[in-house]
Structure formats: C-alpha cells, structure tokens
C-alpha cells in the first residue's frame, strides 16, 4: 500500500506550494520561473514574528530550525530526528481520513466524533507543476523533503496501517462522511429530528443529532471563531 504514495505526489500541488505568497507570485510567474529565480526563492520576508524564508526550508524554519545552518545537512537531519522523536500524534493531509480513524481507535472515539466538513481555503491556480519543476523543488528544498519523509515514515510505522482491512474501513468512512454531509444532515436540519445510522462491522448504531449537524453546517468564519476561543481558553 505504502509504495502507491510517492513523495513527489505531495509536491504536485496546483501551483500553491507553501504559502499565499507563492500563489501571488505564480499569478505573475510560472512555477519554473519562480524556482529558477534565486533572488525570489531564497528571499526573506518580514512578518509578525520576524524574518523568515519566503519559500526555502520554510516549514523547517517555522518549526524552529536555525536558517543559518541551511547548508549543513547533518544539522538538518539531527533537527528532524529531534522533531520526530517528540511527536506523539501525526496527521497527514494526504491521508486525512485514515489519520482520523487512527485517532478514533487510539482515544476510543465514536464515528460521530470524527465526521467533518471540508472547506476550500485557497483560491490557487489549477496549473500543475511540471516534472522538471517538481524535481528541482525537491533538490533545492532537500530539508523539507527529508522532513516529510521522516514524518511520513513515522505515520506508516503505526500499528494497523499495514493491514488491508484498515484501508477498507478508510474507504467506508469516506463514503459515510460524504453521505452524512450531503444527505443525512440536510434531512436532520430540515426536520429538526435526530437520525440513526444502523450498525455495521465498523461501528455500533450511530445517532446523527441536530447538534452535530448544526456544527457540521457552520460557516468557515464561525469555525475559526470557535477554534480561536478554544485555543485561548
């Protein structure tokens, strides 16, 4: 199963790699032009928390890596090893549903605890990077590649991920989550009455409540406000 997910797939983004700044840049230049322009790619930008690399090793620097050591591959590897060792919960965007199921099993959650609604968070271009651009991005952002590989390996090392039965459940959960959002919740909200999903091999009877559907139906601005209040205590 694992070999079906190549690292390069994580970089075949629709011209929205890393930040909104790159999206803005790609409205003027192609991915190849940005990656070939050292003055742009290695540029530093000043934000609310000080200077940071605009594109080069941005994730590592955000995690606290000293950018002055960006040419020291040993320092990069050691820092990544330290990061991974301290990680307790890993969620991969490219395996988001599977990650939710792993959390459910670990914390004994119900399916109703992990139903979610997706939001579009960027207005990125639909232009795909060429293979040459992907190859160059991986080579000049080697630290980011090593970071992803290390985190990806830790995720795949989790118990149960190697079993085909787990991936069968992932497929089931994806279908059920879509059904809850597209069919069940509209019915629940229009009737103002809870809905019961019958038990399967993966779960007992599930009660899809008005409260749950109201939460799933929240607008992005409302979700952000709730999360902010939660984070601030």
C-alpha positions as a printed NumPy array, in Angstrom:
array([[  0.   ,   0.   ,   0.   ],
       [  2.747,   2.406,   1.   ],
       [  4.565,   2.292,  -2.327],
       [  1.461,   3.686,  -4.014],
       [  2.039,   7.023,  -2.324],
       [  5.198,   8.621,  -3.672],
       [  6.751,  11.65 ,  -2.035],
       [  6.512,  13.542,  -5.295],
       [  2.721,  13.42 ,  -5.063],
       [  2.944,  15.691,  -2.058],
       [  4.586,  18.309,  -4.261],
       [  2.258,  18.032,  -7.256],
       [  0.359,  20.95 ,  -5.908],
       [ -1.848,  23.137,  -8.044],
       [  0.629,  25.999,  -8.007],
       [  0.047,  26.751,  -4.336],
       [  3.229,  25.369,  -2.759],
       [  3.951,  26.602,   0.741],
       [  2.218,  29.957,   1.151],
       [ -0.188,  32.516,  -0.174],
       [  2.896,  34.493,  -1.207],
       [  3.786,  31.806,  -3.725],
       [  0.215,  31.769,  -5.016],
       [  0.505,  35.507,  -5.533],
       [  3.866,  35.081,  -7.24 ],
       [  2.555,  32.344,  -9.532],
       [ -0.134,  34.673, -10.806],
       [  2.747,  36.52 , -12.458],
       [  5.36 ,  33.809, -12.988],
       [  5.206,  30.11 , -13.771],
       [  6.448,  27.564, -11.177],
       [  9.591,  27.044, -13.248],
       [ 10.329,  30.789, -13.282],
       [  9.927,  31.086,  -9.502],
       [ 12.15 ,  28.073,  -8.832],
       [ 14.788,  29.326, -11.271],
       [ 14.918,  32.817,  -9.748],
       [ 17.251,  32.546,  -6.755],
       [ 16.556,  36.137,  -5.732],
       [ 12.897,  35.204,  -5.343],
       [ 13.186,  31.687,  -3.975],
       [ 15.738,  32.459,  -1.282],
       [ 14.238,  35.807,  -0.381],
       [ 13.462,  36.553,   3.244],
       [ 10.238,  38.243,   4.244],
       [  9.37 ,  40.07 ,   7.456],
       [  6.169,  39.134,   9.245],
       [  4.647,  39.467,  12.676],
       [  7.212,  37.112,  14.197],
       [ 10.269,  38.481,  12.407],
       [ 12.132,  37.456,   9.281],
       [ 11.511,  34.109,   7.621],
       [ 12.423,  32.425,   4.361],
       [  9.741,  33.009,   1.769],
       [  9.98 ,  29.562,   0.169],
       [ 13.279,  27.829,   1.005],
       [ 13.055,  25.468,   4.03 ],
       [ 10.042,  27.428,   5.218],
       [  8.481,  24.576,   7.179],
       [ 11.718,  23.679,   8.964],
       [ 12.34 ,  27.291,   9.902],
       [  8.745,  27.579,  11.172],
       [  9.483,  24.562,  13.396],
       [ 12.433,  26.395,  14.93 ],
       [ 15.366,  25.347,  12.749],
       [ 18.164,  27.92 ,  12.581],
       [ 18.161,  29.007,   8.93 ],
       [ 21.824,  29.98 ,   9.211],
       [ 22.514,  26.221,   9.144],
       [ 20.544,  25.644,   5.94 ],
       [ 23.643,  24.322,   4.127],
       [ 24.508,  21.884,   6.94 ],
       [ 22.8  ,  18.604,   6.027],
       [ 23.938,  16.971,   9.286],
       [ 22.312,  19.736,  11.32 ],
       [ 19.127,  19.372,   9.276],
       [ 18.985,  15.596,   9.795],
       [ 19.643,  15.929,  13.532],
       [ 16.947,  18.583,  13.915],
       [ 14.417,  16.488,  12.01 ],
       [ 15.234,  13.437,  14.155],
       [ 14.635,  15.566,  17.263],
       [ 11.292,  16.787,  15.911],
       [ 10.049,  13.317,  15.014],
       [ 11.134,  11.877,  18.366],
       [  8.975,  14.465,  20.153],
       [  5.892,  13.877,  18.013],
       [  3.095,  11.947,  19.654],
       [  0.24 ,  12.428,  17.192],
       [  0.844,  12.584,  13.444],
       [ -1.818,  13.579,  10.918],
       [ -1.03 ,  13.588,   7.205],
       [ -3.146,  15.771,   4.95 ],
       [ -2.755,  13.272,   2.132],
       [ -4.16 ,  10.566,   4.444],
       [ -6.522,  12.716,   6.47 ],
       [ -9.385,  10.212,   6.764],
       [ -7.013,   7.428,   7.707],
       [ -5.411,   9.69 ,  10.317],
       [ -8.829,  10.396,  11.847],
       [ -9.548,   6.681,  12.103],
       [ -6.222,   6.096,  13.843],
       [ -7.1  ,   8.819,  16.36 ],
       [-10.548,   7.264,  16.865],
       [ -9.033,   3.9  ,  17.71 ],
       [ -6.391,   5.404,  19.979],
       [ -8.781,   7.56 ,  22.016],
       [-11.844,   5.3  ,  21.781],
       [-13.841,   7.941,  19.931],
       [-17.073,   7.299,  18.075],
       [-17.568,   7.828,  14.367],
       [-19.723,  10.825,  15.206],
       [-16.655,  12.39 ,  16.843],
       [-14.69 ,  12.414,  13.588],
       [-17.254,  13.396,  10.956],
       [-16.089,  16.594,   9.28 ],
       [-16.905,  19.083,   6.56 ],
       [-14.261,  20.259,   4.092],
       [-13.601,  23.896,   3.291],
       [-11.729,  25.403,   0.352],
       [ -9.066,  27.538,   2.   ],
       [ -7.193,  28.89 ,  -1.03 ],
       [ -8.007,  30.226,  -4.468],
       [ -4.976,  28.651,  -6.067],
       [ -4.344,  28.237,  -9.75 ],
       [ -5.133,  24.878, -11.314],
       [ -1.79 ,  24.792, -13.142],
       [  0.206,  21.695, -12.228],
       [  3.941,  21.892, -11.773],
       [  5.93 ,  20.168, -14.478],
       [  8.077,  17.173, -13.564],
       [ 11.207,  19.285, -14.005],
       [  9.853,  21.869, -11.547],
       [  8.978,  19.133,  -9.039],
       [ 12.447,  17.606,  -9.355],
       [ 14.132,  20.978,  -8.819],
       [ 11.89 ,  21.806,  -5.871],
       [ 12.801,  18.519,  -4.196],
       [ 16.512,  19.089,  -4.779],
       [ 16.751,  22.69 ,  -3.539],
       [ 14.342,  22.037,  -0.672],
       [ 16.06 ,  18.847,   0.415],
       [ 15.473,  19.638,   4.088],
       [ 11.71 ,  19.825,   3.502],
       [ 11.864,  16.528,   1.631],
       [ 13.75 ,  14.877,   4.5  ],
       [ 11.229,  16.293,   6.983],
       [  8.294,  14.897,   5.028],
       [  9.988,  11.515,   4.577],
       [ 10.685,  11.231,   8.323],
       [  7.154,  12.201,   9.349],
       [  5.67 ,  10.027,   6.62 ],
       [  7.708,   7.023,   7.806],
       [  6.575,   7.544,  11.407],
       [  2.957,   7.659,  10.249],
       [  3.285,   4.424,   8.269],
       [  5.015,   2.716,  11.208],
       [  1.821,   2.995,  13.292],
       [  0.134,  -0.281,  14.201],
       [ -2.63 ,  -1.408,  11.869],
       [ -1.775,   0.825,   8.916],
       [ -0.251,  -2.078,   7.02 ],
       [ -3.497,  -4.1  ,   7.066],
       [ -5.847,  -4.121,   4.079],
       [ -8.812,  -4.253,   6.462],
       [ -7.831,  -0.839,   7.807],
       [ -7.902,   0.679,   4.314],
       [-11.263,  -0.959,   3.678],
       [-12.549,   0.936,   6.714],
       [-10.965,   4.146,   5.429],
       [-12.931,   3.772,   2.186],
       [-16.108,   3.103,   4.158],
       [-15.601,   6.136,   6.383],
       [-15.013,   8.418,   3.39 ],
       [-18.313,   7.297,   1.834],
       [-20.186,   7.61 ,   5.118],
       [-18.809,  11.072,   5.857],
       [-19.898,  12.268,   2.404],
       [-23.335,  10.742,   2.957],
       [-23.72 ,  12.413,   6.35 ],
       [-22.855,  15.82 ,   4.914],
       [-24.773,  15.517,   1.647],
       [-27.899,  13.59 ,   2.672],
       [-28.279,  12.893,   6.381],
       [-27.603,  16.329,   7.865],
       [-29.857,  18.241,   5.443],
       [-32.653,  15.867,   6.443],
       [-31.864,  16.238,  10.142],
       [-31.796,  20.026,   9.988],
       [-34.944,  20.346,   7.886],
       [-36.929,  18.007,  10.158],
       [-35.203,  19.113,  13.376],
       [-35.04 ,  15.445,  14.335],
       [-32.095,  13.115,  15.022],
       [-31.24 ,  10.328,  12.561],
       [-29.921,   6.857,  13.368],
       [-27.422,   5.027,  11.17 ],
       [-27.559,   1.284,  11.622],
       [-24.589,  -0.622,  12.988],
       [-22.008,  -2.13 ,  10.636],
       [-18.847,  -4.16 ,  11.126],
       [-17.052,  -0.872,  11.834],
       [-19.35 ,   0.754,  14.388],
       [-22.456,   0.377,  16.538],
       [-25.64 ,   2.316,  15.833],
       [-24.796,   5.973,  15.268],
       [-27.026,   8.845,  16.307],
       [-26.589,  11.811,  13.993],
       [-28.018,  14.603,  16.119],
       [-29.318,  18.047,  15.316],
       [-26.442,  19.415,  17.38 ],
       [-23.861,  17.518,  15.321],
       [-25.353,  18.608,  12.008],
       [-25.545,  22.202,  13.19 ],
       [-21.815,  22.048,  13.953],
       [-21.019,  20.452,  10.591],
       [-23.057,  23.143,   8.856],
       [-21.115,  26.044,  10.386],
       [-19.529,  28.611,   8.099],
       [-15.758,  28.878,   7.981],
       [-15.805,  32.181,   9.89 ],
       [-17.818,  30.535,  12.672],
       [-15.435,  27.569,  12.823],
       [-12.433,  29.899,  13.088],
       [-14.093,  31.803,  15.936],
       [-14.824,  28.598,  17.861],
       [-11.277,  27.335,  17.372],
       [ -9.802,  30.664,  18.441],
       [-11.905,  30.725,  21.601],
       [-10.876,  27.144,  22.344],
       [ -7.181,  27.933,  21.81 ],
       [ -7.355,  30.973,  24.092],
       [ -9.181,  29.009,  26.768]])
